[in-house]
Amino acid sequence: MNKKNIFLFGIVSLISIFLVACNGGSTEGAEKGSDSDEVKLGFILSLTGNFAFMGEGIKDGIELYFEENEVIDGKKVQLIFEDDAGDPQAALRKYEQLTLKQNVDIIGGGTIGSIAAALRDKVDAEKSVPMINVVGTGNTLSWDNRSDYVWRTSFSAWQYASTAGKFAAEEVGKSTVVVSSDYVAGHEIATDFIANFEEHGGNIEKIIWAPVGTSDFSSYLTQINEIKPDSVFMFIPGADGPRFVQQYNDFGLRDKYQLIEGSAMLNAPSTIKAVADAVVGGQMITNYFPELDNAVNNEFVEKFREKYGKEPDNYAVNGYDSAQLIVEAIKKAGSVEVDQIVKVLEEGISIDSPRGPIEIDPFTNNPIQNMYVIEGKKENDTISFELIKTYEKIQMPKEATNYKEY
């Protein structure tokens, strides 16, 4: 080969490499988007570790919905689940696998707030796929760090905690102790609860920060018994929560100081299985509970019981509604292209959820929804939850609050 031919061969090779790079370096890239006969959905969930019961519930809800919605506009749905084990860095690695190797059309994830935040930054920077935030409750995702490419189907810290603060002050009593897990979400929930409790005439007697992984709460429970508040507001998600509820009961505090739970843990099947009667009398703020009486929920509960042999919790509904929102967005857009999906979400979408009708607010990318106060009951050896109060159409403020941070 002469020098001229070598030179031309080199130029052609460089052009070929450039074209492959622009196409994602994989033939799979050609299968993504409107020309594919499949819709690929990738979900990054915490399926092992401290928050596994949350991830498992979300996965159950997603799979139940797609059992009856296997095809969207003539395209077969492929579900891909990845486990982040509750680790933001692991979640980012799974994101790379799903977007670069699997070429998914839409991402779902964010079992906990730190993972939702990490994924949000990646999704917003790359703008290659939209993301449905299945749980991550951080307020900033709807305010300062709101992204056009990230939409939440669950609830925000503000929705839960502001409702809990108002309820506790108006319906229970004017003094409370706050017990919250000592991490970002715990501080955010506590901040919102305290501001709204005080706004409605309440007084915070003490704030207790419990390290994640606490197994012995006795010192905190002793302090509570010495203070004698009207209520105790707890935000202790994950495996720590049932331990606190059990020990609260064992210390004899259940009948003295009203327990108000703010992480949607109290009525989870895993909690009831672990602590049983200890949940009786406890009150909880939630966006869903299986006893909720409406036609959509009654059908959902029946199907969930039939498939899984257990009651759904609010994580299962968050997964179910995430799947439902994805399908509605694709149908409305007539496409899985990222810009088209974002466009229809910005125009506003409503879905008929088991929790009641919800509307995705285009100003905060967060659902407008009812919040419920429920209380644990036991009848004929069966534990269930009774509706105490409904707060309708709770909508986040469009801009960040100026609450004192804790």
C-alpha positions as CSV (number, residue, x, y, z in Angstrom):
1,M,0.0,0.0,0.0
2,N,1.5,3.4,-1.0
3,K,1.6,6.4,1.2
4,K,-1.4,8.0,-0.6
5,N,-3.6,4.9,0.0
6,I,-2.5,4.7,3.6
7,F,-3.5,8.3,4.1
8,L,-6.9,7.8,2.5
9,F,-7.5,4.6,4.5
10,G,-6.7,6.5,7.7
11,I,-9.1,9.2,6.9
12,V,-11.9,6.7,6.1
13,S,-11.2,4.9,9.4
14,L,-11.4,8.1,11.4
15,I,-14.7,9.0,9.8
16,S,-16.0,5.5,10.6
17,I,-15.0,5.8,14.2
18,F,-16.6,9.2,14.4
19,L,-19.9,8.0,13.0
20,V,-20.0,5.0,15.4
21,A,-19.3,7.3,18.3
22,C,-22.1,9.6,17.3
23,N,-24.4,6.7,17.2
24,G,-23.6,5.6,20.8
25,G,-21.0,3.0,19.8
26,S,-23.6,0.3,19.7
27,T,-26.0,-1.1,17.2
28,E,-28.5,-1.2,20.0
29,G,-28.8,2.6,19.8
30,A,-30.7,2.2,16.5
31,E,-33.4,0.3,18.2
32,K,-34.2,3.1,20.7
33,G,-37.1,5.5,20.1
34,S,-40.0,5.7,17.7
35,D,-38.6,3.3,15.1
36,S,-38.3,0.4,17.5
37,D,-41.0,-2.2,17.9
38,E,-40.3,-2.2,21.7
39,V,-40.7,0.3,24.5
40,K,-37.8,-0.2,26.9
41,L,-38.4,1.0,30.5
42,G,-35.5,0.8,33.0
43,F,-36.2,1.0,36.8
44,I,-33.4,1.5,39.3
45,L,-34.8,0.5,42.7
46,S,-33.4,-0.4,46.2
47,L,-34.2,-4.1,46.1
48,T,-31.6,-5.1,48.8
49,G,-30.4,-3.3,51.9
50,N,-32.2,-1.2,54.5
51,F,-34.8,0.1,52.1
52,A,-35.5,-3.1,50.3
53,F,-39.1,-3.4,51.4
54,M,-39.8,0.0,49.7
55,G,-38.1,-1.1,46.4
56,E,-39.9,-4.4,46.4
57,G,-43.3,-2.7,46.9
58,I,-42.6,-0.3,44.0
59,K,-41.5,-3.2,41.8
60,D,-44.7,-5.1,42.7
61,G,-46.8,-2.2,41.6
62,I,-45.0,-1.7,38.4
63,E,-45.2,-5.3,37.4
64,L,-48.9,-5.5,38.3
65,Y,-49.7,-2.6,36.0
66,F,-47.8,-3.9,33.0
67,E,-49.3,-7.4,33.4
68,E,-52.4,-5.8,31.8
69,N,-50.6,-3.2,29.7
70,E,-47.9,-5.3,27.9
71,V,-48.3,-3.3,24.7
72,I,-48.4,0.5,24.3
73,D,-49.6,1.8,20.9
74,G,-48.6,-1.5,19.3
75,K,-45.2,-1.7,20.9
76,K,-44.3,-4.4,23.4
77,V,-43.1,-3.2,26.7
78,Q,-39.8,-4.5,28.0
79,L,-39.2,-4.0,31.8
80,I,-35.6,-3.9,33.1
81,F,-35.0,-3.7,36.8
82,E,-31.7,-2.9,38.4
83,D,-30.8,-2.9,42.1
84,D,-29.0,0.1,43.6
85,A,-29.0,-1.4,47.2
86,G,-29.7,2.0,48.6
87,D,-26.4,3.5,47.3
88,P,-26.5,6.7,45.1
89,Q,-23.2,5.7,43.4
90,A,-24.5,2.3,42.6
91,A,-27.6,3.9,41.1
92,L,-25.5,6.1,38.8
93,R,-23.6,3.0,37.6
94,K,-27.0,1.3,36.9
95,Y,-28.1,4.4,35.0
96,E,-25.1,4.2,32.7
97,Q,-25.9,0.5,32.0
98,L,-29.5,1.2,31.2
99,T,-28.9,4.2,29.0
100,L,-25.7,3.2,27.2
101,K,-26.0,-0.5,27.0
102,Q,-29.7,-1.3,27.2
103,N,-30.8,2.0,25.5
104,V,-33.9,2.4,27.6
105,D,-36.5,5.0,26.5
106,I,-37.5,6.1,30.0
107,I,-35.9,5.7,33.5
108,G,-37.7,5.2,36.8
109,G,-36.0,5.4,40.1
110,G,-35.4,7.2,43.4
111,T,-36.4,4.8,46.2
112,I,-34.8,7.2,48.6
113,G,-34.1,10.9,48.4
114,S,-30.3,10.8,48.0
115,I,-30.6,8.5,45.0
116,A,-33.4,10.6,43.4
117,A,-31.1,13.6,43.7
118,A,-28.1,11.9,42.2
119,L,-30.2,10.5,39.3
120,R,-31.8,13.9,38.8
121,D,-28.4,15.6,38.2
122,K,-27.4,12.9,35.7
123,V,-30.7,13.0,33.8
124,D,-30.8,16.8,33.8
125,A,-27.2,17.0,32.5
126,E,-27.6,14.5,29.7
127,K,-31.2,15.2,28.7
128,S,-31.3,11.9,26.8
129,V,-34.1,10.2,28.7
130,P,-37.0,11.4,31.0
131,M,-37.1,10.1,34.5
132,I,-40.1,9.2,36.7
133,N,-39.1,9.7,40.4
134,V,-41.0,6.9,42.0
135,V,-40.5,8.0,45.7
136,G,-37.7,10.4,46.4
137,T,-39.4,13.0,48.5
138,G,-36.9,15.9,48.5
139,N,-38.6,19.3,48.2
140,T,-35.8,20.8,46.2
141,L,-36.6,18.4,43.3
142,S,-39.7,20.5,42.9
143,W,-38.1,23.9,43.6
144,D,-34.5,25.0,43.2
145,N,-33.5,21.7,41.5
146,R,-36.6,21.1,39.5
147,S,-35.7,19.6,36.1
148,D,-37.8,19.5,33.0
149,Y,-36.7,15.9,32.6
150,V,-37.7,14.6,36.1
151,W,-41.3,14.1,37.3
152,R,-42.5,12.7,40.6
153,T,-45.5,10.4,41.1
154,S,-45.3,9.8,44.8
155,F,-45.3,12.8,47.2
156,S,-43.0,15.5,48.5
157,A,-41.7,15.9,52.0
158,W,-43.7,19.1,52.3
159,Q,-47.0,17.4,51.4
160,Y,-46.5,14.8,54.2
161,A,-45.0,16.9,56.9
162,S,-47.1,20.1,56.5
163,T,-50.2,18.0,56.6
164,A,-48.9,16.1,59.7
165,G,-48.0,19.4,61.4
166,K,-51.4,20.9,60.9
167,F,-53.2,17.8,62.0
168,A,-51.1,17.3,65.1
169,A,-51.6,20.9,66.3
170,E,-55.3,21.1,65.4
171,E,-56.6,17.7,66.2
172,V,-54.2,16.1,68.8
173,G,-52.6,18.8,71.1
174,K,-50.3,21.7,71.2
175,S,-47.1,20.0,72.5
176,T,-45.0,17.4,70.6
177,V,-41.7,15.7,70.4
178,V,-40.1,15.2,67.0
179,V,-38.0,12.0,66.5
180,S,-36.4,11.8,63.1
181,S,-33.7,9.9,61.3
182,D,-30.5,11.9,61.1
183,Y,-30.0,12.3,57.4
184,V,-31.1,14.7,54.7
185,A,-34.7,13.6,54.3
186,G,-35.1,13.4,58.0
187,H,-34.1,17.0,58.5
188,E,-36.3,18.1,55.6
189,I,-39.4,16.3,57.0
190,A,-38.7,17.7,60.5
191,T,-38.3,21.2,59.2
192,D,-41.6,21.1,57.3
193,F,-43.5,19.5,60.2
194,I,-42.1,21.9,62.8
195,A,-42.9,25.0,60.7
196,N,-46.5,23.9,60.2
197,F,-47.0,22.7,63.7
198,E,-45.9,26.0,65.1
199,E,-47.9,27.9,62.5
200,H,-51.0,26.3,63.9
201,G,-50.2,27.1,67.5
202,G,-48.1,24.2,68.6
203,N,-45.0,24.1,70.7
204,I,-42.0,21.8,69.9
205,E,-40.8,20.3,73.2
206,K,-37.8,18.5,71.8
207,I,-36.2,17.4,68.6
208,I,-34.4,14.0,68.7
209,W,-32.1,13.0,65.9
210,A,-31.7,9.2,65.6
211,P,-28.7,7.9,63.6
212,V,-29.7,5.6,60.7
213,G,-29.3,2.1,61.9
214,T,-30.3,2.7,65.5
215,S,-31.4,-0.5,67.2
216,D,-32.0,0.7,70.8
217,F,-34.2,3.7,71.2
218,S,-34.6,3.4,75.0
219,S,-32.7,6.6,75.8
220,Y,-35.0,8.6,73.5
221,L,-38.1,7.0,74.9
222,T,-37.1,7.8,78.4
223,Q,-36.7,11.5,77.4
224,I,-40.2,11.4,75.8
225,N,-41.8,10.0,79.0
226,E,-40.2,12.7,81.1
227,I,-41.5,15.5,78.8
228,K,-45.0,14.0,78.6
229,P,-46.1,15.6,75.2
230,D,-49.5,15.4,73.6
231,S,-48.0,13.7,70.6
232,V,-44.8,12.2,69.2
233,F,-44.1,12.8,65.5
234,M,-41.7,10.2,64.0
235,F,-40.0,10.0,60.7
236,I,-37.9,6.9,60.8
237,P,-38.1,5.1,57.4
238,G,-36.5,1.7,56.5
239,A,-35.8,-1.1,58.9
240,D,-35.3,1.3,61.9
241,G,-39.0,2.3,61.9
242,P,-40.6,-0.9,63.1
243,R,-38.0,-1.2,65.8
244,F,-39.0,2.3,67.1
245,V,-42.7,1.4,67.0
246,Q,-42.2,-1.8,68.9
247,Q,-40.1,-0.2,71.6
248,Y,-42.5,2.7,71.9
249,N,-45.2,0.2,72.6
250,D,-43.0,-1.9,75.0
251,F,-42.2,1.2,77.0
252,G,-45.9,1.8,77.6
253,L,-46.0,5.0,75.6
254,R,-48.6,4.0,73.1
255,D,-51.5,4.9,75.3
256,K,-49.9,8.0,76.8
257,Y,-48.7,10.1,73.9
258,Q,-50.3,9.9,70.4
259,L,-47.8,8.5,67.9
260,I,-48.0,10.2,64.5
261,E,-45.9,8.5,61.8
262,G,-44.7,10.4,58.8
263,S,-42.9,8.0,56.5
264,A,-45.7,5.8,55.3
265,M,-44.2,2.9,57.1
266,L,-46.8,2.1,59.8
267,N,-49.3,0.2,57.6
268,A,-46.7,-1.5,55.4
269,P,-47.2,-5.3,55.4
270,S,-43.6,-5.7,56.5
271,T,-44.2,-3.5,59.5
272,I,-47.4,-5.2,60.6
273,K,-45.7,-8.6,60.2
274,A,-42.7,-7.4,62.3
275,V,-44.6,-5.6,65.2
276,A,-48.2,-6.6,64.8
277,D,-50.3,-5.1,67.7
278,A,-47.7,-2.3,68.3
279,V,-49.2,-0.3,65.4
280,V,-52.7,-0.3,67.0
281,G,-53.6,3.2,68.0
282,G,-50.8,4.7,66.0
283,Q,-51.7,7.4,63.5
284,M,-50.1,8.0,60.1
285,I,-50.1,10.5,57.3
286,T,-50.2,8.9,53.9
287,N,-51.3,9.4,50.3
288,Y,-52.7,5.9,50.2
289,F,-54.0,3.0,52.3
290,P,-55.6,-0.3,51.0
291,E,-58.9,0.3,52.9
292,L,-59.5,3.5,50.9
293,D,-63.0,3.1,49.4
294,N,-63.2,4.0,45.8
295,A,-63.8,1.9,42.6
296,V,-60.3,2.1,41.3
297,N,-58.7,1.1,44.6
298,N,-61.1,-1.7,45.2
299,E,-60.2,-3.3,41.9
300,F,-56.5,-2.6,42.5
301,V,-56.5,-4.2,45.9
302,E,-58.3,-7.3,44.6
303,K,-55.8,-7.8,41.8
304,F,-52.8,-7.1,44.1
305,R,-54.0,-9.7,46.6
306,E,-54.6,-12.2,43.9
307,K,-51.1,-11.8,42.4
308,Y,-49.0,-11.4,45.6
309,G,-51.1,-12.8,48.4
310,K,-50.7,-9.7,50.5
311,E,-52.0,-6.1,51.0
312,P,-50.6,-3.3,48.9
313,D,-48.9,-0.4,50.6
314,N,-48.3,3.1,49.4
315,Y,-45.0,2.1,47.8
316,A,-46.8,-0.4,45.6
317,V,-49.2,2.3,44.6
318,N,-46.3,4.6,43.8
319,G,-44.9,2.0,41.5
320,Y,-48.3,1.3,39.9
321,D,-49.0,5.0,39.3
322,S,-45.4,5.5,37.9
323,A,-46.2,2.8,35.4
324,Q,-49.6,4.4,34.6
325,L,-48.1,7.8,34.2
326,I,-45.5,6.5,31.8
327,V,-48.1,4.8,29.6
328,E,-50.4,7.9,29.6
329,A,-47.4,10.1,28.6
330,I,-46.4,7.8,25.8
331,K,-49.9,7.5,24.4
332,K,-50.5,11.3,24.6
333,A,-47.2,12.0,23.0
334,G,-47.5,9.3,20.4
335,S,-43.8,8.8,20.9
336,V,-41.1,7.8,23.3
337,E,-38.8,10.6,22.2
338,V,-37.6,12.5,25.2
339,D,-38.7,16.0,24.0
340,Q,-42.2,14.7,23.2
341,I,-42.6,13.0,26.5
342,V,-41.5,16.2,28.4
343,K,-43.8,18.3,26.3
344,V,-46.9,16.4,27.2
345,L,-45.9,16.3,30.9
346,E,-45.5,20.0,30.9
347,E,-49.0,20.3,29.4
348,G,-50.4,18.4,32.4
349,I,-51.5,14.9,32.9
350,S,-54.1,13.4,35.2
351,I,-54.5,9.8,36.1
352,D,-57.1,7.8,38.0
353,S,-55.0,6.3,40.9
354,P,-56.1,3.9,43.6
355,R,-55.3,6.8,46.0
356,G,-57.8,9.0,44.2
357,P,-57.5,11.3,41.2
358,I,-54.1,12.9,40.9
359,E,-52.8,15.6,38.6
360,I,-49.1,16.2,37.8
361,D,-48.5,19.9,38.6
362,P,-46.3,21.3,35.7
363,F,-45.0,24.1,38.0
364,T,-43.5,21.6,40.6
365,N,-43.4,18.3,38.6
366,N,-45.2,16.9,41.7
367,P,-48.6,15.3,42.1
368,I,-51.6,17.3,43.4
369,Q,-53.3,14.7,45.6
370,N,-55.3,14.0,48.7
371,M,-53.5,13.3,52.0
372,Y,-55.1,11.0,54.6
373,V,-54.7,10.5,58.3
374,I,-55.3,6.9,59.3
375,E,-55.2,5.0,62.6
376,G,-54.3,1.4,63.3
377,K,-57.2,-0.8,64.6
378,K,-57.6,-4.4,65.6
379,E,-60.8,-6.4,65.2
380,N,-61.2,-10.1,65.2
381,D,-57.5,-10.6,65.3
382,T,-57.1,-8.6,62.1
383,I,-55.2,-5.3,61.9
384,S,-56.5,-2.6,59.6
385,F,-56.4,1.1,59.3
386,E,-59.3,3.5,59.6
387,L,-59.6,6.9,58.0
388,I,-59.6,9.7,60.5
389,K,-59.4,12.8,58.3
390,T,-58.9,13.7,54.6
391,Y,-57.0,16.7,53.4
392,E,-58.0,17.3,49.8
393,K,-55.9,18.3,46.8
394,I,-52.7,19.1,48.6
395,Q,-50.5,21.1,46.3
396,M,-46.9,22.1,46.9
397,P,-46.1,25.8,46.9
398,K,-44.6,26.9,43.5
399,E,-41.5,28.3,45.2
400,A,-39.3,27.2,48.1
401,T,-40.5,28.0,51.6
402,N,-38.4,30.2,53.9
403,Y,-38.8,27.8,56.9
404,K,-36.0,27.7,59.6
405,E,-34.0,24.7,58.7
406,Y,-33.2,21.9,61.3
